[in-house]
Amino acid sequence: MPTVDDDLPSGLAPDEFSAEIFGTAGPPAGGGLELAPFRGVRFVPEVVGDLAAVTSPPYDLIDDAAALRLRASGGYNIVRLNMPRAAGESYHEAGALLRRWLDEGALTLDPVPALYVYEAATDETVLQRGLIGALGLRAEADGVVLPHENVFPGPVRDRLALMSAARANLEPIFLVYEGGGDATRVADDAAAEAPLLEFRSGDGLTHRLWRITDPSLHARVAADLRDRRALIADGHHRYATYRALQARHRAAGNGSGPWDRGLALLVDSTRYPPHLGAIHRVLPSLPPGVAVETARHVFDVTPITGERAALEALAEAPRPAFLLGGGEAFHLLTGPDPAALARALPAEHSARWRGLDTAVLDHLLIGGVWRIPANENAIEVVHDDPSAATARARRTGGTSVILNPLGVEDVLAVAGGGERVPRKSTSFGPKPRTGLVLRLLDPGSDR
């Protein structure tokens, strides 16, 4: 079988790489949106203890320091499997550890295929409820599973190395769809019963899981989803990895198998609307003073004292608008020069795309005025939390760029029109807890 480094496209820009990885025609799909039952792998509380101590947020929200803290919180924490390098371990060691935990009884493989209902709630409100299953992989051209962001080769290579070594999907991606149909009724009916597991995590959310094993209910879900399409809300790099792994097995002559699907949480956005937050930027190599002075060439710049006042001003400002932090004061950028916008933004994109804050940021400021390369080393991201972004910028002597969140309607319209918003434009939530359900990729493991 090809190695990780020789069966992925190389030398491509992110948009070209994304078009290749998402758009390459796969095997005959045989239908539309598919969420199939599978035999889930779950932690056994009687062995591992408190599930809050062994589960975690998604891997891309955890830095190495946080991974080490999570690892210390419980010997069986999921970060030992999906982030082993934070502790100096290899991906092959993580794969061996997964099988050892199964042998020891710390993890159990459910006896029959199931769909799982996942819920995240506060004390009073269900914030999210959806179905976890094995998502049928589709080429973007099929118009069934819609990405809305480009991906970079580096993270895909990393997740492909881990997924191949572990022979497992270690955490679900997160999709939303416009439902209101039978699949949602099946999930809600299941959630009316006592959960299979329930615990409260450190973020104050209560997580619950139910298991649906009745084949007649699986058939109802399949029939309802068949003519629908879903938007990838979170997990573009993992979905790209699913596609790359499928292509690898097909090229090796392995035929159909568990690699034709990937672990996913599917949420009916009409029943449980997602929270859509912003993803802020941290530019460690750009001093705040330089950022502000050069931004004056194309924006009106207003200094503001105090974070609360600055964030309020950003929320009220006409789009596009940005807030620069990292120095002693904040600076609000508004009113971009129309001629500079026209020169900077790609003419081949729609007017809706060219009006996105993240498109203006990437092309006019980051790539144009500041001339910072568009890669994960030069641009760090912080989900939702503007204070954390600014604190990180101050620690590095760099600049934070705080954004308003995009609207869900803008993301859906851009993706539905065959375009993708700039990378790291959206932070959908709440994101599913990692470690509740895993999925093995061994042949026959879904049956």
C-alpha positions in Angstrom: 0.0 0.0 0.0 1.3 3.5 -0.8 2.9 5.5 2.1 1.4 8.7 3.5 3.8 10.9 1.5 3.4 9.4 -1.9 -0.3 9.1 -2.4 -1.5 12.6 -1.7 -1.2 15.5 -4.1 1.9 17.6 -3.6 3.0 21.1 -4.6 -0.6 22.4 -4.7 -2.1 25.6 -3.3 -4.8 25.0 -0.7 -7.6 25.6 -3.2 -6.1 23.2 -5.7 -5.4 20.6 -3.0 -9.0 21.0 -1.7 -10.5 20.6 -5.2 -8.5 17.4 -5.7 -9.2 15.8 -2.3 -12.9 16.8 -2.2 -13.7 16.5 -5.8 -12.0 13.4 -7.1 -14.6 11.0 -8.3 -15.0 8.1 -5.9 -16.7 4.7 -6.4 -20.4 4.6 -7.3 -22.2 6.2 -4.4 -25.5 4.4 -4.9 -27.6 7.2 -3.4 -27.6 10.4 -1.6 -26.9 11.3 2.0 -26.1 8.1 4.0 -25.6 7.6 7.7 -25.1 3.9 8.3 -25.2 2.0 11.6 -21.9 0.6 12.9 -20.5 -1.2 16.0 -19.3 1.6 18.2 -16.3 1.4 20.5 -16.9 3.1 23.9 -15.1 3.6 27.2 -16.3 1.3 30.0 -16.9 3.6 33.0 -16.5 0.8 35.5 -12.9 0.4 34.3 -11.8 3.9 33.3 -13.8 6.0 35.8 -15.4 9.4 35.2 -16.1 9.8 31.5 -15.5 13.6 31.9 -11.9 12.7 32.7 -11.2 10.5 29.7 -13.0 12.4 27.0 -12.0 15.8 25.5 -12.9 18.6 23.1 -11.9 17.9 19.4 -8.2 17.6 18.8 -7.9 20.8 16.8 -9.1 22.9 19.8 -6.3 21.5 22.0 -2.7 22.6 22.1 0.2 20.5 23.3 0.0 21.9 26.8 -3.7 21.2 27.1 -3.2 17.7 25.8 -0.6 17.0 28.5 -3.1 18.3 31.2 -5.8 16.1 29.8 -3.5 13.1 29.7 -2.7 13.7 33.4 -6.4 13.9 34.3 -6.9 10.2 33.5 -4.7 7.3 32.4 -7.2 6.4 29.7 -7.8 9.9 28.3 -8.6 9.9 24.6 -5.8 12.3 23.8 -3.4 9.3 24.3 -5.0 8.0 21.1 -5.7 11.0 19.0 -2.8 13.3 20.1 0.0 10.9 21.1 2.8 13.1 19.8 2.0 15.6 22.6 3.5 12.9 25.0 6.3 11.9 22.6 4.6 8.8 21.4 4.2 7.6 17.8 0.9 7.0 15.9 1.8 3.2 15.8 2.0 3.2 19.6 -1.4 4.9 19.7 -2.9 2.2 17.5 -1.4 -0.5 19.7 -2.7 1.2 22.8 -6.2 1.3 21.3 -6.1 -2.5 20.8 -4.7 -3.0 24.3 -7.5 -1.0 25.9 -9.9 -3.2 24.0 -8.2 -6.4 25.2 -8.1 -5.0 28.8 -11.8 -4.1 28.8 -11.2 -0.4 29.1 -12.9 0.0 25.7 -15.8 -2.2 24.5 -17.0 -3.0 21.0 -20.8 -2.9 20.9 -22.2 -6.3 19.9 -24.5 -5.1 17.1 -24.5 -2.2 14.6 -26.2 0.9 15.9 -26.9 4.5 15.3 -26.1 6.7 18.3 -28.0 9.8 19.5 -25.7 12.4 21.0 -26.9 15.4 23.0 -25.2 18.3 24.6 -27.3 20.4 27.1 -27.1 22.9 29.8 -29.2 22.5 32.9 -32.3 23.9 31.2 -31.7 23.7 27.4 -30.8 21.0 24.8 -28.2 22.9 22.7 -27.6 20.1 20.3 -29.0 16.7 19.4 -28.1 14.5 16.5 -27.3 11.1 15.1 -23.8 9.6 15.1 -23.2 7.1 12.4 -20.9 6.0 9.5 -21.2 8.7 6.9 -21.1 7.6 3.2 -18.3 9.5 1.5 -19.2 11.5 -1.6 -17.4 13.6 -4.1 -18.1 17.3 -3.8 -19.5 17.2 -7.4 -22.3 14.9 -6.1 -23.7 17.8 -4.1 -24.5 15.6 -1.1 -21.7 16.4 1.4 -20.8 20.0 1.0 -17.5 21.4 2.3 -17.4 25.1 2.9 -13.7 25.6 3.6 -10.4 24.7 1.9 -8.0 22.4 3.6 -4.2 22.3 3.9 -2.1 19.3 3.0 -0.2 19.2 6.3 -3.1 18.5 8.6 -4.5 15.9 6.2 -1.2 14.1 6.0 -1.1 14.1 9.8 -4.6 12.7 10.3 -4.0 10.2 7.5 -0.9 8.9 9.3 -2.8 8.6 12.6 -6.0 7.1 11.0 -3.9 4.5 9.1 -1.9 3.5 12.1 -4.8 3.3 14.5 -7.1 1.7 11.9 -9.9 3.7 13.5 -12.0 6.9 13.3 -11.2 8.4 16.7 -13.6 11.3 16.7 -16.7 12.3 14.6 -16.8 15.2 12.2 -19.9 17.5 12.6 -22.4 18.1 9.9 -25.7 20.0 9.7 -28.6 19.6 7.4 -32.1 21.0 6.9 -34.2 18.3 8.3 -37.5 18.3 10.1 -38.2 14.7 9.0 -38.3 11.2 10.2 -34.6 10.9 11.1 -35.1 13.7 13.7 -38.2 12.0 15.1 -36.3 8.8 15.5 -33.5 10.6 17.4 -36.0 12.5 19.6 -37.9 9.3 20.4 -34.7 7.6 21.4 -33.8 10.6 23.6 -37.1 10.2 25.5 -35.7 7.0 27.1 -32.9 6.7 29.7 -29.5 7.4 28.2 -26.8 4.8 27.7 -24.4 7.2 29.4 -24.5 10.7 30.9 -21.9 13.0 32.4 -21.1 16.6 32.9 -17.8 18.0 31.5 -15.6 20.8 32.8 -17.2 23.3 30.4 -20.6 22.9 32.2 -22.3 20.9 29.4 -24.1 17.6 30.1 -23.3 15.0 27.5 -25.7 12.1 26.8 -25.6 9.1 24.5 -28.3 6.7 23.4 -28.0 3.6 21.2 -30.5 2.7 18.4 -30.2 -1.0 17.3 -33.6 -1.6 15.7 -33.0 -2.2 11.9 -36.5 -0.8 11.2 -35.5 2.5 12.8 -32.2 2.4 10.8 -34.3 2.0 7.6 -36.5 5.0 8.6 -33.4 7.2 9.0 -32.0 6.0 5.7 -35.2 6.7 3.8 -35.5 10.2 5.2 -31.8 11.2 4.5 -31.6 9.7 1.0 -32.6 12.9 -0.9 -31.0 15.4 1.5 -27.6 17.0 1.6 -25.4 18.1 4.5 -22.9 20.9 5.2 -19.6 20.0 6.9 -19.8 22.3 10.0 -16.6 21.1 11.6 -13.9 18.6 10.6 -13.0 19.5 7.0 -9.5 18.0 7.4 -10.8 14.8 8.9 -13.4 14.5 6.1 -10.6 15.1 3.6 -8.7 12.4 5.4 -11.6 10.0 5.0 -11.6 10.7 1.3 -7.8 10.2 1.1 -8.0 6.9 3.0 -10.7 5.7 0.7 -8.7 6.5 -2.3 -5.7 4.8 -0.9 -7.6 1.5 -0.3 -9.1 1.7 -3.8 -5.8 2.3 -5.4 -4.4 -0.8 -3.5 -7.2 -2.9 -5.0 -8.9 -3.5 -1.6 -12.4 -2.9 -3.0 -15.3 -1.7 -0.8 -14.9 -1.7 3.0 -15.2 0.4 6.2 -13.0 3.1 4.5 -16.0 4.0 2.3 -17.5 5.7 5.3 -16.3 8.0 8.1 -17.5 8.7 11.7 -19.9 11.7 11.8 -22.4 13.5 13.9 -25.4 14.7 11.8 -27.6 17.5 13.3 -30.9 18.8 12.0 -30.2 22.5 12.0 -33.9 23.3 11.7 -34.6 21.5 15.0 -31.3 22.3 16.8 -29.8 25.5 15.3 -26.0 25.5 15.7 -24.1 28.3 17.3 -21.8 29.9 14.8 -18.8 31.7 16.3 -15.8 33.5 14.8 -12.3 32.1 14.4 -9.8 34.8 15.4 -6.3 35.1 14.0 -3.0 35.5 15.8 -0.1 36.7 13.7 3.0 36.1 15.9 5.5 37.6 13.4 3.6 40.9 13.0 4.2 43.6 15.6 1.0 45.4 16.6 2.4 48.9 15.7 3.3 47.7 12.2 -0.1 46.1 11.7 -1.9 49.3 12.6 0.2 51.7 10.6 0.2 49.6 7.4 -3.6 48.9 7.8 -4.2 52.7 7.6 -3.3 52.6 3.9 -6.6 50.8 3.2 -8.9 51.1 6.3 -10.1 53.8 8.6 -8.5 53.1 12.0 -10.0 54.0 15.3 -8.1 53.4 18.6 -10.3 52.1 21.5 -9.3 51.7 25.1 -10.6 48.6 26.9 -11.5 45.2 25.5 -15.2 45.4 26.3 -15.7 48.7 24.5 -13.6 47.5 21.6 -15.7 44.3 21.2 -18.9 46.2 21.4 -17.7 48.6 18.7 -16.7 45.7 16.5 -20.2 44.1 16.8 -21.9 47.3 15.8 -19.6 48.2 13.0 -20.7 47.9 9.3 -19.1 44.9 7.6 -16.3 44.3 6.8 -14.7 45.3 10.1 -11.8 44.0 12.2 -10.3 44.6 15.6 -6.6 44.6 16.1 -5.1 43.7 19.5 -1.8 42.7 21.0 -0.6 46.2 21.9 -1.7 48.5 24.7 -4.9 49.7 22.9 -7.2 48.1 20.4 -7.8 49.4 17.0 -11.0 49.1 15.0 -10.7 48.8 11.2 -13.7 50.0 9.2 -14.5 51.4 5.8 -12.0 49.6 3.5 -11.0 51.5 0.4 -13.2 50.3 -2.5 -10.5 50.4 -5.1 -8.1 48.4 -2.9 -10.9 45.8 -2.3 -11.5 45.5 -6.0 -7.8 44.9 -6.7 -7.3 42.4 -3.8 -10.3 40.2 -4.1 -10.5 37.5 -6.8 -12.9 38.5 -9.5 -14.0 35.0 -10.2 -15.8 34.7 -6.9 -19.4 35.7 -6.3 -20.3 39.1 -4.8 -21.5 37.3 -1.6 -18.1 35.6 -1.3 -16.2 38.8 -1.9 -18.2 40.5 0.9 -17.2 37.9 3.6 -15.1 39.4 6.4 -12.7 36.5 6.1 -12.2 37.0 2.4 -11.4 40.6 2.9 -9.0 39.8 5.8 -7.2 37.0 3.9 -6.8 38.9 0.6 -6.6 42.6 1.4 -4.9 42.5 4.8 -3.0 39.3 5.5 -1.9 38.5 1.9 -1.9 42.1 0.5 -1.0 44.7 3.1 0.9 42.5 5.6 2.2 39.9 3.1 2.0 37.0 5.5 2.1 33.6 3.9 -1.2 31.6 4.2 0.0 28.6 6.2 -0.6 27.2 9.7 2.9 28.2 10.9 2.5 32.0 10.1 -1.2 32.2 11.1 -2.5 30.8 14.4 -6.2 30.6 15.1 -8.4 30.8 18.3 -12.0 29.6 18.2 -14.6 32.0 19.7 -12.6 33.5 22.5 -11.3 37.0 21.6 -9.6 37.4 25.0 -7.5 34.3 24.5 -6.5 35.4 21.0 -5.3 38.8 22.3 -3.5 37.2 25.2 -1.7 34.8 22.9 -0.7 37.7 20.6 0.8 39.6 23.6 2.8 36.6 24.7 4.4 36.3 21.2 4.7 40.1 20.5 2.4 39.7 17.6 -1.0 40.9 16.5 -4.5 39.5 17.1 -7.2 40.0 14.6 -10.7 39.7 16.1 -13.6 39.1 13.8 -17.4 39.1 13.9 -18.9 35.7 13.2 -20.3 34.9 9.7 -24.0 34.3 9.3 -25.2 30.7 8.9 -27.2 31.8 5.8 -24.0 33.2 4.2 -22.1 29.9 4.7 -25.0 27.9 3.3 -25.4 30.2 0.3 -21.7 30.1 -0.5 -21.4 26.3 -0.2 -24.7 25.8 -2.1 -23.3 27.9 -4.9 -20.3 25.6 -5.3 -17.8 27.9 -3.5 -16.0 27.6 -0.2 -15.5 30.3 2.4 -11.9 31.1 3.2 -10.3 28.5 5.6 -11.0 28.9 9.2 -14.0 31.2 8.7 -16.5 29.5 11.0 -16.6 27.9 14.4 -19.8 25.8 14.6 -20.8 24.5 17.9 -21.3 23.0 20.3 -18.8 20.5 18.9 -19.3 16.8 19.8 -17.3 15.5 22.7 -14.3 13.3 21.6 -14.1 9.9 23.1 -17.8 9.0 23.4 -17.9 6.7 20.4 -15.0 5.5 18.2 -15.2 3.4 15.0 -12.8 0.7 14.0 -11.7 0.4 10.3 -11.0 -3.3 10.3 -12.8 -5.3 7.6 -16.1 -6.5 9.0 -16.0 -4.3 12.0 -19.3 -2.5 11.1 -21.3 -5.8 11.0 
